[in-house]
Amino acid sequence: MQNERKLFGTDGVRGVANIEPVTAETALKLGRAAAHVITGLTPQHRGGRPRIVVGKDTRLSGYMLESGLVAGITSLGVDVLLVGPLPTPGVAYITRSLRADAGIVLSASHNSYEDNGIKFFRHDGYKLDDAVEARIEGLVFSEEIENIRPTADNIGKAFRIDDALGRYVEYAKASFPKGMTLESLHIALDTGNGAAYKSSPCILSELGARLSVFHNKPNGTNINNGCGSTHPDEISRLVLETGAAIGITHDGDADRVLLCDEKGELVDGDEILAMASLDFLARGVLAGDTLVATVMSNFGLDEALEAAGGHVLRTKVGDRYVIEEMLRRDFNVGGEQSGHMIFRDFATTGDGIVSALQILRVMVESGRPLSELKRCLSKYPQAQRNLRVKSKPSLDSLPGVSRLVAQTETELGSRGRVLLRYSGTEPKVRLLIEGRDEALIHARADAIAEALRKAIGA
């Protein structure tokens, strides 16, 4: 189903803003289709018409797409609740908090400002499953709902929710223990000129932290521009410059976070997951004694959890697959190496600041610096290559690439692995090789990358 889709990728609809499929025209059609499908999934327990929450990050094109969505949704007789710039997890929370029928976020996450995207949440704050997305996409390209045209006072209205930011701030703070403060910590914060430019500084300062805040002045075109979690060297520089005890850096919609220790060294998602899950395990609150991670996460996670009596369950790449497995088995901690962590005790989707607060709590309780805490994970060396491609043929149809991959897997044996896949959100192919011999895996990664460039490189 995924390969047959024209609109939806692994995280909603995404592309260059004002070029199909991320246009005002398609946004209007998606608004109509989503209003028709999603409101049919949520039986109403109150009077009045259905409602959909719409939020966005700080991209210039958000205004254009927001207008298209609002027109489409209201044309189906559904009301829109506008929350403005707010982190993706904030939109998911507001959707639940206001008992709305669905939530929609306009964001291209870590991509540059030229891109944008449209992603959807159910009434309970979880992402839509594949079948519902397929139904919405089908309606966009058909005329099935063309004749559904409410008139007069049956047309929907749009309302601005003025207290959305305050609601989200209080929700995020509730994931940090009552009575505990961050007064002992100096934090360097990089909001990436994105959706968390107001919320994360508010949350951390209200918890008592001494803050040095950077890249919190979005202008519509500077989101992720040399800052944020896609440029981790920046938070390393800022921590060393300010003498902070920890650095926190978000992506554009703040559903991810990466950290930096007091020595200026990056702390990635695997290290965050290791610290958090081992703490949860020690306190007896890690559901099923299991951490859910993707196939991209370092094998060191398995060794760390197993040594402490826990387990790691792996899924396909993508936070939606992590969440699906967590829901299916009722696990409460999961995430990705990229910094997308889900703590289901508090949130229904990845939440960068909530994830950071879990580590800040451990730092305060233990009195130990982040550089010491992260040693709980001993990583296998990894070599990663991300290459732009002009097309996405089956990787098995590239004989030169397949031969090199097979040779590498034979060399690595049981002490390593090769992962090769296309990005679901960008025109890229992603390669990861993991093994104990760092020189070997980098040499093989370069060879496979060169074969890919010759075959399908942009």
N, C-alpha and C positions, 0 to 999 in steps of 0.2 A: 504493500500500500504506500509506503513511504516513497518509493521510487516513482510511483505514478502521479504523485501530487504535483500541482502546478503552483500552489501558493504556500502551503505550510511546510516548514522544515522541522528541525528538532526543537526549535524554540519559537513557535509562532511564524508569522510572515516577516521576512526581512529582505532588505535590498537597498539600493541607492534611492534616496528620497526623490520623489517626483518622476521616477521611472518605474514602469510596471515591474512588480505588482504593488510597489509602495507609492501609490498616487492617491490624490483626493477622490478620484472616481472609484477606485477599488476600495478605498476606505469606506465610502458611502455604501457600496454593495456589501462589504463585510459587515457593516453596522446593521444593515437590514437583515442579512442572513443570520447573524449572531442573535439579534433580537428575536427572530422567529424560532430558532432552534433552542437557545438557552432558556428562554422563558417557558418553553414547553417542558423543560426538565425539572422545574422547581414549582411544585404546587404551592399556591399562595395561601398563607394562613392569616392574612390581614386584608383589609379593604384597600381599594385604590389600585392603580395600575402597576405593572412590573417596573423595576428600576435597575439600571446598570451603572456601575461606578467607572469613570474614565479618568486615568491619571497619566502622567508623562514624565520624561526626564527633561533636560534643559536644551535639547536640540532646536534649532531654528525651525525646522520642518514640523515640529510638534504642533504648532498653531494650525498649519494647513491640514494635517491629518486629523487633528482633533475636531475641526469644523466638519470634515467629511463624515467622520464617525457619528457625530451628534446628529447631523442631518439624516443619516440612514437610520439610526436607532429611533429617533423621534417620529420618523415617517411610518414606523410600524406601530405607533401608539405606545411606545415605551419611554419612560422618563430617564434622563441622564443626570447623574450626580458627579459634578466636576470637582476634582480635588487639586488640580494643577500639578506642579512639579513635586513629586514624592517618590521615594524609593519603591521599587517593585514590591517588596514585602509589605510596605505601607499600604499600597493599593489592595493587596490581598487581605490585609487585616481590616481595612475600612470596609471592604466588601462584606466581611463577616459581621463586623461591628454594627453596620447599618442595616443588616438583614436584607441586603440587596440580592438580586437574582444572579448577578455575574459581575466580574471586574475586567477591565481592559487596560493594558499598559502600552503606551507608545514609547518604545525604546529600542535601540540597537546595542544595548549593553556596553561592551568594551570596544565596539567599532568607533571609527572616527565620525565626526558630525555630519558628513555627507550622507551617511546611511541612517536608516530608521527602521523600525519594526512595529508589529502589532501582535501582542500576545494576550491570551484570554485565561481567566480564572472562573471556576465554578462558584456557586453561592457560598460554599464552605471554605473558599480560599485556596483550593487545590487546582492545579492546572487541568485543562480539559484532556480527556483521553483521545486516542487516535480516531476512534469511531465518530465522536462528536465533531472533531475538526474536519473529518472527511465529509460529514453531512453539511457543515457550514460551507466548505469549499464547493460542494456540489451545487448548492443553491446560488452561489455567486455566478456560476457559469450556465445556469438554467433560467427559465422564465417561470418557474414553479410558483414563486411568491410575487410575481409582477403585479397581479391584480389585487393584492392586499394593500389597500389604500384608505386608512382611516381618514375621516374628514371632521371638520368643525372641532368641537372640544375633545374629540377622541385622539387627536394628534398629541404626541408626547411633548413634555417640557424639559428644559435643562435648568438645573439648580447648581449654584456654587456652594460647596461645603467648606465654610470658612474655618472650622476647627479641626480639619483633617490632620494638619501637622501636629497640633497639640495632642490629639488622640494617639497618633503613632508614637510620639515621644514617650507618653506615659506607658503605652504597651511595651515598648522596648525596655524601658527602665524596670518594668516588672520582672524581666528575666534575670535581674541582678538581685542578690539577697537583700531583703529589707534590713536596715540597721548597719549595712556595710557601705563604706564610701571608698572613693578613689583618691582621697586627699593626699595619700602618700606618693602618688604617681604623677610624673610629668610626661604627657603624651604629645607626640607629634602626629598631626592628623592631615592627610591629603584626601580631599573629597573629590578630586578629579574634575572639578568644575561640573559635577553631575548632580544627580537627583538628591544626594545626601548633603548638599552644601549648607542647608539649614538644620536638618534633623540631627545628624551625628554630632556637630558641635553642641547643640542643645542638650542632647542625652548625656554626653560625657561631662559637660560643665555642671549640669544639675546633679550629677552623681559625685561632684566634688573634685574632679581632676583638674590639674593645672595644664592648660592647653596651649599648644602652638599650632595654629590652624593655617593651612596653605591651600591654594587652588580652590577657593570657595567663592569665586566671583564669576559665575557663568555669564557669557554674553551671546550664547546661541551657537557659537562656532568653536569654542575652546574646550569643549568636553573631551576628555581623554587626550588632550593635546600636550604631549610631553609630561604628563602627570597621571596620577591614578595607578591602579594595580597593573595596567598594561605597560607601565614604565617604572618598574620597581626600583631602579637605580635612584630615582628621585626621592623616594621615602628614605632610602639608605643615606643619601646626602643630607636630608633634612634632620634625621635623627642625630647624626654626627655633628651637624652645625648647631643644633639646639641643646645637645646633651640630654635628650629625652631618654626615659627608661624604656620606652616602647614606641614604635611607629605603627600607625594604622592607615591603610590605603584602600580606597574603594574603586570599583569600576563605575561606569556611567550611571547604572540604575541601582547600584549599591546592594545588589543581592549577593555580591561576593566581597571577600576581604582577604588581603594578605597583610602579614605583620612583619616588623623588623625589630630585631633585638637591640639592646643598648650598645652593641659593638658595630652596628650598621649592617648586620648580616640578615638577609631575607629569611623569613619563616613562611613556608608555603602551605598549601592546603593539607598536604599529607602530615606535616608536622603539627598543624593545628588539630587535625583529626586525632592524631596519636595522643597529644596532651589531653584533649577533652575526653576522648573515649576511655583512656586509662584512668582519668579522674572519676568519670562516671562509674566505671567498673569497680574501682576501689570503694566507692560510696554505696555500691549495690543498687545503682539506679540505671545501669545500662541494660535496656530491655533485651532479654535473651542472651545476655553477655556478648552481644554481636554488634559490630560496626559494619555498616553498609558502605562500600566504596565501589568505584568503577575499575575496569580492567587497566586504566591508565595509572592508577595509584601504585606507589612503590611497594615492592614485595617486603620491604622492611616493616611495613604495617602489620602484615600477617605474623611475622616473627615476634614483634613487640606485644601484640594482643595475645598470642598463644602463650608467651612466657608468663603473662599475668592471668591466664585462665580464661581468656576470651577468644573470640573468633572474628574473622573478616569474611563477609559475604560480598561477592563482586557482581556487578551488573554491566550492561553496555554503557558506552560513554553518553553522558547527558543527564542532567539533574532530574529530568522527568522519569527516567528509568530507576534512578536511586529512590525517588519518592514512591514510585509505584511498588517497589519491593518492600520499602518500609511500611507502606500501608497494608500490603498483602500479608505481611508477617508480624505486623504491629511492633516494629523496631522504632527506636526513638532518636538515633544518631546516625548520620550518614553524610556523604559529600564527595567532592572531587578535589583532585590535586590543584586545580585552578583557583581554589578558594571559595567554591560554592558549597557551603555547609548547611545542612538542615538539622535543626534541633526541634523535633516534633513536640517536645514538652512545652515549647513556647510558640512555634511558628509552623505554618503549612507550606512554606517554600524557603528557599535560601534567603538568609538575612545577614548581611555583612556585619552590622553593628551588634546584633544579638550574638553572632558567633564570636566577635571580638570580646564581648562582655564575659563569655564563658572562660576565656583565657585570662582576662583581667582578674576575675574572681580567684582563679588558681594562684595567680601571682600575689594577690593580697593575702590570701589564706596561708600560703606557704612562706611568704617573705623571700622567695627565691627569684632571681632575675630570669628573664626570658631565655637568655643564652644557655642557662643551666637547665631549665625545664625542657627545652627542645631536644636535649640529648637522649630523651627516652626513645627516640626513633633513630636507629642506625640504618641509613639508606643504602640500597644497592645503587651503584652508578647508573645513570640514565643518559642517553643521547637522544635529543629530540630535534626534528627538522620539520618546519612548516613551509610548504611551497605553494605559491600561486599557480593555478592550472587554467588552461584554456578550455578544457572539457573534462568530463568525469566518466570515462568509459570504465567498464568492469576492470578492476585491478588484475584479475586473473587473465585478462586478455592482453596483458603486457608481458610477453615472454622474458625479456631481459630483466625486468623488475622481479618477476616471480622466481626466476632462477637465483638471483642474488638473495632474495628473502629466504629461500629454501636452504641455500648454502650457509647463511648466517644462523638459522635455527639449528642446523646440524652442529655447527661449531659451538654454539652456546649450550646445547644439550639441555639438561634439566636445571641448569643454574642460570637461566636467562630466557628472554622471550623477545619477539618482534611483533609490534602492533602497527598496522598500516591501514588507514581509513581516510575517507573524504570528510571534510568538515560539513556539518549540516546547516551552517549559517553563513559560510563564506566560500568563495571559489578557491579552496585550498585543499591540499592533501597533507595529512599529518602522519608523521613517522615517529615511533618511539622504539628504541632498543634498550633493553635492560640486561645487565650482567655484571659479573664480578671484575672482569678485565676492562678497565675504563678505556685504555688505548684501543683495544679491539672493537668495542662497540662504536666508538667515534669513527674509526676507519670504515667500518661497515655501513654506518649511517651516511657518511659522505658518499660512498659508492652507490648506495641505493638512491640517494637524493639525486645524484648526477644522472642515473638511469631514468628517473622520473622526469627530470628537466628535459632530457632529450626526447622522451616519449610524449609528454603532455604539458610541459612547462609553458607558462604564459609568456 
